[in-house]
Amino acid sequence: MKMKRWRGLKALVQDVVDHGATAVEGVHRRTAAVPFRLLRKIRPLDAPVRRIHALHDLALSSSYAMVRLANRVVGKTVDVALDVLEKRSGDARIRDVPPPASLPPSTH
């Protein structure tokens, strides 16, 4: 039962990191858009600011995608570690079971 709790906790943390990164990415994108939008109103800056904004958004998307990817990799690593612990725990339980009592010698 303990492993089930650890797996549940791992899933919860992974979900929080994934959704949190997505939410923060959205806030970051919307916040950064404001100065870009203002700068684009200056005609000579429109084209370069548009390109810089596109590069910014690409870097932003890539960064948060890497956070989510690292989250998945860490999650898979924790799954493997929990599998190993669960197997060892199961093996220990099997080893801890005392062998059956020896039968008395047959009188036949």
C-alpha distances in whole Angstrom, upper triangle without the diagonal:
4,5,5,7,9,10,11,13,14,16,17,19,20,21,23,25,26,27,28,30,32,33,35,36,38,39,40,42,44,45,46,48,50,53,53,54,57,58,58,61,63,65,65,62,60,60,59,56,55,54,53,50,49,48,47,44,44,43,41,39,38,37,34,34,33,30,29,29,28,25,24,24,22,19,20,20,17,15,17,16,12,13,15,13,10,13,15,11,12,16,15,14,17,19,18,19,23,25,27,30,33,35,39,41,43,46,48
4,5,5,6,9,10,11,12,14,15,17,18,20,21,23,24,26,27,29,30,31,33,35,36,37,38,40,42,43,44,46,49,51,51,52,55,56,57,59,61,63,63,60,59,58,57,54,53,52,51,49,48,47,45,43,42,41,39,37,37,35,32,32,31,28,27,27,25,23,22,23,20,18,18,18,15,14,16,14,10,12,14,11,9,13,13,11,12,16,15,14,17,19,18,20,23,26,28,31,34,37,40,43,45,48,50
4,5,5,6,8,10,10,12,14,15,16,18,20,21,22,24,25,27,28,30,31,33,35,36,37,39,41,41,43,45,47,49,49,51,53,54,55,57,59,61,61,58,56,56,54,52,51,50,48,46,45,44,42,40,39,38,36,35,34,32,30,29,28,26,24,24,23,20,19,19,17,14,15,15,11,10,12,11,7,9,11,8,7,11,12,10,11,14,15,14,17,19,19,21,24,27,29,32,35,37,41,43,45,49,50
4,5,5,6,9,10,10,12,14,15,16,18,20,21,22,24,26,27,28,30,31,33,34,36,37,39,40,42,43,46,48,48,49,52,53,53,56,58,60,60,57,55,55,54,51,50,49,48,45,44,43,42,39,39,38,36,34,33,32,29,28,28,26,23,24,23,20,19,20,18,15,15,16,13,11,14,13,10,11,14,12,10,13,15,13,14,17,18,17,20,22,22,23,27,29,31,34,37,39,43,45,47,50,52
4,5,5,6,9,10,10,12,14,15,16,18,20,21,22,24,26,27,28,30,32,33,34,36,37,38,40,42,44,46,46,48,50,51,52,54,57,59,59,55,54,54,52,50,49,48,46,44,43,43,40,38,38,37,34,33,33,31,28,28,27,25,23,24,22,19,19,20,17,15,16,17,13,12,15,14,11,13,16,13,12,16,17,15,16,20,20,19,22,24,23,25,28,31,33,36,39,42,45,48,49,53,54
4,5,5,6,9,10,11,12,14,15,16,18,20,21,22,24,25,26,28,30,31,32,34,36,37,38,40,42,44,45,46,49,50,50,53,55,57,57,53,52,52,50,48,47,46,44,42,41,40,38,36,36,34,32,31,30,28,26,26,25,22,20,21,19,16,16,17,14,12,13,13,10,10,12,11,8,11,13,11,11,14,15,14,16,19,19,19,22,24,23,25,29,31,34,37,40,42,46,48,50,54,55
4,5,5,6,9,10,10,12,14,15,16,18,20,21,23,24,25,27,29,30,31,33,35,36,37,39,41,43,43,45,47,48,49,52,54,55,56,52,51,50,49,46,45,44,43,41,39,38,37,35,34,33,31,29,28,27,24,23,23,21,18,19,18,15,14,15,13,10,11,12,9,8,11,11,8,10,13,12,11,14,16,15,16,19,20,20,23,25,25,26,30,32,35,38,41,43,47,49,51,54,55
4,5,5,6,9,10,10,12,14,15,16,18,20,21,22,24,26,27,28,30,31,33,34,36,37,40,42,42,43,46,47,48,50,52,54,55,51,50,49,48,46,44,44,42,40,39,38,36,34,34,33,30,28,28,27,24,23,23,21,19,20,19,15,15,17,15,11,13,15,12,11,14,14,11,14,17,15,14,18,20,18,19,23,23,23,25,28,27,29,33,35,37,40,43,45,49,51,53,56,58
4,5,5,6,9,10,11,12,14,15,16,18,20,21,22,24,26,27,28,30,32,32,34,36,38,40,40,42,44,45,46,49,51,53,53,49,48,48,47,44,43,42,41,38,38,37,35,33,32,31,29,27,27,25,22,22,22,19,17,19,17,14,14,16,13,11,14,14,11,11,15,14,12,15,17,16,15,19,20,19,21,24,24,24,27,29,28,30,34,36,39,42,45,47,50,53,55,58,60
4,5,5,6,9,10,11,12,14,15,16,18,20,21,22,24,26,26,28,30,31,32,34,37,39,39,40,43,44,44,47,49,51,51,47,46,46,44,42,41,40,38,36,35,34,32,30,30,28,26,25,24,23,20,20,19,16,14,15,14,11,11,12,10,7,10,11,8,8,12,12,10,13,15,14,15,18,19,19,21,23,24,24,27,29,29,31,34,37,39,42,45,48,51,54,55,59,60
4,6,5,6,9,10,10,12,14,15,17,18,20,21,23,24,25,27,29,30,31,33,35,37,37,39,41,43,43,46,48,49,50,46,45,44,43,41,39,39,37,35,34,33,31,29,28,28,25,23,23,22,19,18,18,16,13,15,14,11,10,13,11,8,10,12,10,10,13,14,12,14,17,17,17,20,22,21,22,25,26,26,29,31,31,33,36,38,41,44,47,49,53,55,57,60,61
4,5,5,6,9,10,11,12,14,15,16,18,20,21,22,24,26,27,28,30,32,34,36,36,37,40,41,42,44,46,48,49,45,44,44,43,40,39,38,37,34,33,33,31,28,28,28,25,23,24,22,19,19,19,16,14,16,16,12,12,15,13,10,14,15,13,13,17,17,15,18,20,20,19,23,24,23,25,28,28,28,31,33,33,35,38,41,43,46,49,51,55,57,59,62,64
4,5,5,6,9,10,10,12,14,15,16,18,20,21,22,24,26,26,28,30,32,34,34,36,38,39,40,43,45,47,47,43,42,42,40,38,37,36,34,32,32,31,28,27,26,25,23,21,21,19,16,17,17,13,12,14,13,9,11,13,11,9,13,14,11,13,16,16,15,18,20,19,20,23,24,24,26,28,29,29,32,34,34,36,39,42,44,47,50,53,56,59,60,64,65
4,5,5,6,9,10,11,12,14,15,16,19,20,21,22,24,26,27,28,31,33,33,34,37,38,38,41,43,45,45,41,40,40,38,36,35,34,32,30,29,28,26,24,24,23,20,19,19,17,14,14,14,11,9,11,10,6,7,10,9,7,10,12,11,12,15,15,15,17,20,20,20,23,25,24,26,29,29,30,32,34,35,37,40,42,45,48,51,53,57,59,61,64,66
4,5,5,6,8,10,11,12,14,15,17,18,20,21,23,24,26,27,29,32,32,33,36,37,37,40,42,44,44,41,39,39,38,35,34,34,32,29,29,28,26,24,24,23,20,18,19,18,14,14,15,12,10,12,13,9,10,13,12,10,13,15,14,14,18,19,18,20,23,23,23,25,27,27,28,31,32,32,35,37,37,39,42,44,47,50,53,55,59,61,63,66,67
4,6,5,6,8,10,10,12,14,15,16,18,20,21,22,24,25,27,30,30,31,34,35,36,38,40,42,43,39,38,38,37,34,33,33,31,28,28,28,25,23,23,22,19,18,19,17,14,15,15,12,11,14,13,10,12,15,14,12,16,17,16,17,20,20,20,22,25,24,25,28,29,29,30,33,34,34,37,38,39,40,44,46,49,52,55,57,61,63,65,68,70
4,6,5,6,9,10,10,12,14,15,16,18,20,21,22,24,26,28,28,30,32,33,34,37,39,40,41,37,36,36,34,32,31,30,28,26,26,25,22,20,21,19,16,15,16,14,11,12,12,8,7,11,10,7,10,12,11,11,14,16,15,16,19,20,20,22,24,24,25,28,29,29,31,33,34,35,37,39,39,41,45,47,50,53,55,58,62,64,66,69,71
4,5,5,6,9,10,11,13,15,15,17,19,20,21,23,25,27,27,29,31,32,33,35,37,39,39,36,34,34,33,30,29,29,27,25,24,23,21,19,19,18,15,13,14,13,9,9,11,8,6,9,10,7,9,12,12,11,14,16,16,17,20,21,21,23,25,25,26,29,30,30,32,34,35,36,38,40,41,42,46,48,51,54,56,59,63,65,66,70,71
4,5,5,6,9,10,11,12,14,15,17,18,20,21,24,26,26,27,30,31,31,34,36,38,39,35,33,34,33,30,28,29,27,24,24,24,21,19,19,19,16,14,16,15,11,12,14,11,9,12,14,11,12,16,16,14,17,20,19,20,23,24,23,25,28,28,28,31,33,33,34,37,38,38,41,43,43,45,48,50,53,56,59,61,65,67,69,72,73
4,5,5,6,8,10,11,12,14,15,16,18,20,22,24,25,26,28,29,30,33,35,37,38,34,33,33,32,29,28,28,26,23,23,23,20,18,19,18,15,14,16,14,10,12,13,10,10,13,14,11,14,17,16,16,19,20,20,21,24,25,24,27,29,29,30,33,34,34,36,38,39,39,42,44,44,46,49,52,54,57,60,63,66,69,70,74,75
4,5,5,6,9,10,10,12,14,15,16,18,20,22,22,24,26,27,28,31,33,34,35,31,30,30,29,26,25,25,23,20,20,19,17,15,15,14,11,10,12,10,6,8,10,7,7,11,11,10,12,15,15,15,18,20,20,21,24,25,25,27,29,30,30,33,35,35,36,39,40,40,43,44,45,47,51,53,55,58,61,64,67,70,71,75,76
4,6,5,6,9,10,11,12,14,15,17,19,21,21,22,25,26,26,29,31,33,34,30,28,29,28,25,23,23,22,19,19,19,16,14,15,14,11,10,12,11,7,9,11,10,8,12,14,12,14,17,17,17,20,22,22,23,26,27,27,29,31,32,32,35,37,37,38,41,42,42,45,46,47,49,52,55,57,60,63,65,69,71,73,76,77
4,5,5,6,9,10,11,12,14,16,18,20,20,21,24,25,26,28,31,32,34,30,28,29,28,25,24,24,23,20,20,20,17,15,17,16,13,12,15,13,10,12,15,12,12,16,17,15,17,20,20,20,23,25,24,25,28,29,29,31,34,34,34,37,39,38,40,43,43,44,46,48,49,50,54,56,59,62,65,67,71,73,75,78,79
4,5,5,6,8,10,10,12,14,16,18,19,20,22,23,24,27,29,31,32,28,27,27,26,23,22,23,21,18,18,18,15,13,15,14,11,11,13,11,9,12,14,11,12,16,16,15,18,20,20,20,23,25,25,26,29,29,30,32,34,34,35,38,39,39,41,44,44,45,47,49,49,51,55,57,60,63,66,68,72,74,76,80,81
4,6,5,6,9,10,10,12,15,17,17,18,21,22,22,25,27,29,29,26,24,24,23,20,19,20,18,15,15,15,12,10,12,11,7,8,10,9,7,9,12,11,11,14,16,15,17,20,20,21,23,25,25,27,29,30,31,33,35,35,36,39,40,40,42,45,45,46,49,50,51,53,56,59,61,64,67,70,73,75,77,81,82
4,5,5,6,8,10,11,13,16,16,16,19,21,21,23,26,27,28,25,23,24,23,20,19,20,18,15,15,16,13,11,13,13,10,10,13,12,10,12,15,14,14,17,19,18,20,23,23,23,26,28,28,29,32,33,33,35,38,38,39,41,43,43,44,47,48,49,51,53,53,55,59,61,63,66,69,72,75,78,79,83,84
4,5,5,6,8,10,11,14,15,16,18,19,20,22,25,27,28,25,23,24,23,20,19,21,19,15,16,17,14,12,15,15,11,12,15,14,12,15,17,16,16,20,21,20,22,25,25,25,28,30,30,31,34,34,35,37,39,39,40,43,44,44,46,49,49,50,52,54,54,56,60,62,65,68,71,73,77,79,81,84,85
4,6,5,6,9,10,12,13,14,16,18,19,21,23,25,26,22,21,22,21,17,17,18,16,13,14,14,11,10,13,12,8,10,13,11,10,14,15,14,16,19,19,19,22,24,24,25,28,29,29,31,34,34,35,37,39,39,41,43,44,45,47,49,49,50,53,54,55,57,61,63,65,68,71,74,77,80,81,85,86
4,6,5,6,9,11,11,12,15,16,16,19,21,23,24,20,19,19,18,15,14,15,13,10,11,12,9,7,10,11,8,9,12,12,11,14,16,16,16,19,21,21,23,25,26,26,29,31,31,33,35,36,37,39,41,41,42,45,46,46,48,50,51,52,55,56,57,59,62,65,67,70,73,75,79,81,83,87,88
4,6,5,7,10,10,11,13,15,15,17,20,22,23,20,18,20,19,16,15,17,15,12,13,15,12,10,14,14,11,13,16,16,14,17,20,19,19,22,24,24,26,28,29,29,32,33,34,35,38,39,39,41,43,44,45,47,49,49,51,53,54,55,57,59,59,61,65,67,69,72,75,78,81,84,85,89,90
4,5,6,8,10,11,12,14,15,17,19,22,23,19,19,20,19,16,16,17,15,12,14,15,12,12,15,15,12,14,17,16,15,18,20,20,21,24,25,25,27,29,29,30,33,34,35,36,39,39,40,42,44,44,45,48,49,50,51,54,54,55,58,59,60,62,65,68,70,73,76,79,82,85,86,90,91
4,5,6,7,9,11,12,13,15,17,19,20,16,16,17,16,12,13,14,11,9,11,12,9,9,13,12,10,13,15,15,15,18,19,19,21,23,24,25,27,29,29,31,33,34,35,37,39,40,41,43,45,45,46,49,50,50,52,54,55,56,59,60,61,63,66,69,71,74,77,80,83,85,87,91,92
4,6,5,6,9,10,10,13,15,17,18,15,13,15,14,11,10,13,11,8,10,12,10,9,13,14,12,14,17,17,17,19,21,21,22,25,26,27,29,31,32,33,35,36,37,39,41,42,43,45,47,47,48,51,52,53,54,57,57,58,61,62,63,65,69,71,73,76,79,82,85,87,89,93,94
4,5,5,6,9,10,11,14,16,18,15,14,16,16,12,12,15,13,11,14,15,13,13,17,17,15,17,20,20,20,22,25,24,25,28,29,30,32,34,35,35,38,39,40,41,44,45,45,48,50,50,51,53,55,55,57,59,60,61,63,65,65,67,71,73,76,79,82,84,88,90,92,95,96
4,5,5,6,9,10,12,14,15,12,12,14,13,10,11,14,12,10,13,15,12,13,17,17,16,18,21,20,21,24,25,25,27,29,30,31,33,35,36,37,39,40,41,43,45,46,47,49,51,51,53,55,56,57,59,61,61,63,65,66,67,69,73,75,77,81,83,86,89,92,93,97,98
4,5,5,6,9,10,13,13,10,9,11,10,7,8,10,9,6,10,12,10,11,14,15,14,17,19,19,20,22,24,25,26,28,30,30,32,34,35,36,39,40,41,43,45,46,47,49,50,51,52,55,56,57,58,60,61,63,65,66,67,69,73,75,77,81,83,86,89,91,93,97,98
4,6,5,7,10,12,14,11,9,12,12,9,9,12,12,9,12,15,13,13,17,18,17,19,22,22,22,24,27,27,28,30,32,33,34,36,37,38,41,42,43,44,47,48,49,50,53,53,54,57,58,58,60,62,63,64,67,68,69,71,74,77,79,82,85,87,91,93,95,98,99
4,5,5,8,11,13,10,10,13,13,10,11,14,13,12,15,17,15,16,20,20,19,22,24,24,25,27,29,30,31,33,35,35,37,39,40,41,43,45,45,47,49,50,51,53,55,56,57,59,61,61,63,65,66,67,69,71,71,73,77,79,82,85,87,90,94,96,98,101,102
4,5,6,9,10,7,7,10,10,7,9,12,11,10,14,15,14,16,19,19,19,22,24,24,25,27,29,30,31,33,34,35,37,39,40,41,44,45,46,48,50,50,52,54,55,56,57,60,61,61,63,65,66,68,70,71,72,74,78,80,82,86,88,91,94,96,98,102,103
4,5,7,8,6,4,8,9,6,7,11,11,10,13,15,14,15,18,20,19,21,24,25,25,27,29,30,31,33,35,36,38,39,41,42,44,45,46,48,50,51,52,54,56,57,58,60,62,62,64,66,67,68,70,72,73,75,78,80,83,86,89,91,95,97,98,102,103
4,6,9,8,7,10,12,10,11,14,14,14,16,19,18,19,22,23,23,25,27,28,29,31,33,33,35,37,38,39,41,43,44,45,47,48,49,51,53,54,55,57,59,60,61,63,65,65,67,69,70,71,73,75,75,78,81,83,86,89,92,94,98,100,101,105,106
4,6,5,6,10,11,10,11,14,14,14,17,19,19,20,23,24,24,26,28,29,30,32,34,35,36,38,40,41,43,44,45,47,49,50,51,53,55,56,57,59,61,61,63,65,66,67,69,71,72,73,75,76,77,79,83,85,88,91,93,96,100,102,103,107,108
4,5,5,8,10,10,11,14,15,15,17,19,20,21,23,25,25,27,29,30,32,33,35,36,38,39,41,42,44,45,47,48,50,51,52,54,56,57,58,60,62,63,64,66,68,68,70,72,73,74,76,78,79,81,84,86,89,92,95,97,101,103,104,108,109
4,6,7,8,9,11,13,14,15,17,19,19,21,23,24,25,27,29,30,31,33,35,36,38,39,40,42,44,45,46,48,50,51,52,54,56,57,58,60,61,63,64,66,67,68,70,72,73,74,76,78,79,81,84,86,89,92,95,97,101,103,104,108,109
4,6,6,6,8,10,10,12,14,15,16,18,20,21,21,24,25,26,28,29,31,32,34,35,37,38,40,41,43,44,46,47,49,50,52,53,55,56,58,59,60,62,64,65,66,68,69,71,73,74,75,77,81,83,85,89,91,94,97,99,101,105,105
4,6,5,6,9,10,10,12,14,15,16,18,20,20,22,24,25,27,28,30,31,33,34,36,37,39,40,42,43,45,46,48,49,51,52,53,55,57,58,59,61,63,63,65,67,68,70,71,73,74,76,80,81,84,87,90,92,96,98,99,103,104
4,6,5,6,9,10,11,13,14,15,17,19,20,21,23,24,26,27,29,31,32,33,35,36,38,39,41,42,43,45,47,48,50,51,52,54,56,57,58,60,62,63,64,66,67,69,70,72,73,75,79,80,83,86,89,91,95,97,98,102,103
4,5,5,6,8,10,11,12,14,15,16,18,20,21,22,24,26,27,29,30,31,33,35,36,37,39,41,42,43,45,46,48,49,51,52,54,55,57,58,60,61,63,64,65,67,69,70,71,73,77,79,81,85,87,90,93,95,97,100,101
4,5,5,6,8,10,10,12,14,15,16,18,20,21,22,24,25,27,28,30,31,33,34,36,37,39,40,41,43,45,46,47,49,51,52,53,55,57,58,59,61,62,64,65,67,68,69,71,75,77,80,83,85,88,91,93,95,99,100
4,6,5,6,9,10,11,12,14,15,16,18,20,21,22,24,26,27,28,30,32,33,34,36,37,39,40,42,43,45,46,48,49,51,52,53,55,57,58,59,61,63,64,66,67,68,70,74,76,78,82,84,87,90,92,94,97,98
4,5,5,6,9,10,11,12,14,15,17,18,20,21,23,25,26,27,29,30,31,33,34,36,37,39,40,42,43,45,46,48,49,51,52,54,55,56,58,60,61,63,64,66,67,69,72,74,77,80,82,85,89,90,92,96,96
4,5,5,6,9,10,10,12,14,15,16,18,20,21,23,24,25,27,29,30,31,33,34,36,37,39,40,42,43,45,46,48,49,50,52,54,55,56,58,59,61,63,64,65,67,71,73,75,79,81,84,87,89,91,95,95
4,5,5,6,9,10,10,12,14,15,16,18,20,21,22,24,26,27,29,30,31,33,35,36,37,39,41,42,43,45,47,48,49,51,52,53,55,57,58,59,61,63,64,66,69,71,74,77,80,82,86,88,89,93,94
4,5,5,6,9,10,11,12,14,16,16,18,20,21,22,24,26,27,28,30,31,33,34,36,37,39,40,42,43,45,46,47,49,51,52,53,55,57,58,60,61,62,64,68,70,72,76,78,80,84,86,87,91,92
4,5,5,6,8,10,10,12,14,15,16,19,20,21,22,24,26,27,28,30,31,33,34,36,37,39,40,42,43,45,46,48,49,50,52,54,55,56,58,59,61,63,66,68,71,74,76,79,83,84,86,90,91
4,5,5,6,9,10,10,12,14,15,17,18,20,21,23,24,26,27,29,30,31,33,35,36,37,39,41,42,43,45,47,48,49,51,52,54,55,57,58,59,62,65,67,70,73,75,78,81,84,85,89,90
4,5,5,6,8,10,11,12,14,15,16,18,20,21,22,24,26,27,28,30,31,33,35,36,37,39,41,42,43,45,46,47,49,51,52,53,55,57,58,60,63,65,68,71,73,76,80,82,83,87,88
4,5,5,6,9,10,10,12,14,15,16,18,20,21,22,24,25,27,28,30,31,33,34,36,37,39,40,41,43,45,46,47,49,51,52,54,55,56,58,62,64,66,70,72,74,78,80,81,85,86
4,6,5,6,9,10,11,12,14,15,16,18,20,21,22,24,26,27,28,30,31,33,34,36,37,39,40,42,43,44,46,48,49,51,52,53,55,57,60,62,65,68,70,73,77,79,80,84,85
4,5,5,6,8,10,11,13,14,16,17,19,20,21,23,25,26,27,29,31,32,33,35,37,38,39,41,42,43,45,47,48,49,51,52,53,56,59,61,64,67,69,72,76,78,79,83,84
4,6,5,6,9,10,11,12,14,15,16,18,20,21,23,24,26,27,29,30,31,33,35,36,37,39,41,41,43,45,46,47,49,51,52,54,57,59,62,65,68,70,74,76,77,81,82
4,6,5,6,9,10,10,12,14,15,16,18,20,21,22,24,25,27,28,30,31,33,34,36,37,39,40,42,43,45,46,48,49,50,52,56,58,60,64,66,69,72,74,76,79,80
4,5,5,7,9,10,11,12,14,15,17,18,20,21,23,24,26,27,29,30,32,33,34,36,37,39,40,42,43,45,47,48,49,51,55,56,59,63,65,68,71,73,75,79,80
4,5,5,6,9,10,11,13,14,15,16,19,20,21,23,25,26,27,29,30,31,33,35,36,37,39,40,42,43,45,46,47,49,53,55,58,61,63,66,69,72,73,77,78
4,5,5,6,9,10,11,12,14,15,17,18,20,21,23,24,26,27,29,30,31,33,35,36,37,39,40,42,43,45,46,48,52,53,56,59,62,64,68,70,71,75,76
4,5,5,6,8,10,10,12,14,15,16,18,20,21,22,24,25,27,28,30,31,33,34,36,37,38,40,42,43,44,47,50,52,54,58,60,63,66,68,70,74,75
4,5,5,6,9,10,10,12,14,15,16,18,20,21,22,24,26,27,28,30,31,32,34,36,37,38,40,42,43,45,48,50,53,56,59,61,65,67,69,72,74
4,5,5,6,9,10,10,12,14,15,16,19,20,21,23,25,26,26,29,30,31,32,34,36,37,39,40,41,43,47,49,51,55,57,60,63,65,67,71,72
4,5,5,6,9,10,11,12,14,15,17,18,20,21,23,24,25,27,29,30,31,33,35,36,38,39,40,42,46,48,50,54,56,58,62,64,66,69,70
4,5,5,6,8,10,10,12,14,15,16,18,20,21,22,24,26,27,28,30,31,33,34,36,37,38,41,44,46,49,52,54,57,61,63,64,68,69
4,6,5,6,9,10,10,12,14,15,16,18,20,21,22,24,26,26,28,30,31,32,34,36,37,39,42,44,47,50,53,55,59,61,63,66,68
4,5,5,6,9,10,10,12,14,15,16,18,20,21,22,24,25,27,28,30,31,33,34,36,38,41,43,45,49,51,54,57,59,61,65,65
4,5,5,6,9,10,11,12,14,15,17,18,20,21,23,24,26,27,29,30,32,33,34,37,40,42,44,48,50,53,56,58,60,63,64
4,5,5,6,9,10,10,12,14,15,16,18,20,21,22,24,25,27,28,30,31,32,35,38,40,43,46,48,51,55,57,59,62,63
4,5,5,6,9,10,10,12,14,15,16,18,20,21,22,24,25,27,28,30,31,33,37,38,41,44,47,49,53,55,57,60,62
4,5,5,6,9,10,10,12,14,15,16,18,20,21,22,24,26,27,28,30,32,35,37,40,43,45,48,51,53,55,59,59
4,5,5,6,9,10,11,12,14,15,17,18,20,21,22,24,26,27,28,31,34,36,39,42,44,47,50,52,54,58,59
4,5,5,6,8,10,10,12,14,15,16,18,20,21,22,24,25,26,29,32,34,37,40,42,45,49,51,53,56,58
4,5,5,6,9,10,10,12,14,15,16,18,20,21,22,24,25,27,31,32,35,38,41,43,47,49,51,54,55
4,5,5,6,9,10,11,12,14,15,16,18,20,21,22,24,26,29,31,34,37,39,42,45,47,49,53,54
4,5,5,6,9,10,11,12,14,15,16,18,20,21,22,25,28,30,33,36,38,41,44,46,48,52,53
4,5,5,6,8,10,10,12,14,15,16,18,20,21,23,26,28,31,34,36,39,43,45,47,50,52
4,5,5,6,9,10,10,12,14,15,16,18,20,21,25,26,29,32,35,37,41,43,45,48,49
4,5,5,6,8,10,10,12,14,15,16,18,20,23,25,28,31,33,36,40,41,43,47,48
4,5,5,6,8,10,10,12,14,15,16,18,22,24,27,30,32,35,39,41,43,46,48
4,5,5,6,9,10,11,12,14,15,17,21,22,25,28,31,33,37,39,41,45,46
4,5,5,6,8,10,11,12,14,16,19,20,23,27,29,31,35,37,39,42,44
4,5,5,6,9,10,10,12,14,17,19,22,25,27,31,34,36,38,42,43
4,5,5,6,9,10,10,13,16,18,21,24,27,30,33,35,37,41,43
4,5,5,6,9,10,11,15,16,19,22,25,27,31,33,35,39,40
4,5,5,6,9,10,13,15,18,21,23,26,29,31,33,37,38
4,5,5,6,9,12,14,17,20,22,25,29,31,33,37,38
4,5,5,6,10,12,15,18,21,24,27,29,32,35,37
4,5,5,9,10,13,16,18,21,25,27,29,32,34
4,5,8,9,12,15,17,21,24,26,28,32,34
4,6,9,12,14,17,20,23,26,28,32,34
4,6,9,12,14,17,21,23,25,29,31
4,6,8,11,14,17,20,23,26,28
4,6,8,12,15,17,19,23,25
4,6,9,12,15,17,20,22
4,6,9,12,14,18,20
4,6,9,11,15,17
4,6,8,11,14
4,6,9,12
4,6,9
4,6
4
